[in-house]
Amino acid sequence: MRKQENVTSIQALQLWKSIPQQTRDKLVRNVFCGSCGDAVEIVDYSIRQEKRALLLTGKCRSCSGPVARIVSND
């Protein structure tokens, strides 16, 4: 993740960083893109904390279309 205005809160970043790096890498590389119809890598993403999950929103590496991934806190 590039250091930009991509994280909306310190708490969201702390939760994201509490996930092991290897797992975070897998999550980032396994996001469904409706335009491509396949699992892709999310780029230029932001992290938001929702009620019981983290929400990653960004762009598809292949087509630059919008993609999102929910990561539950369980």
Secondary structure, DSSP 4 states (H G I P E B T S, - for coil): --SSS-BS-HHHHHHHHTS-HHHHHHHHT-EEETTTTEEE-EEEEEEEE-SSEEEEEEEETTT--EEEEEEE--
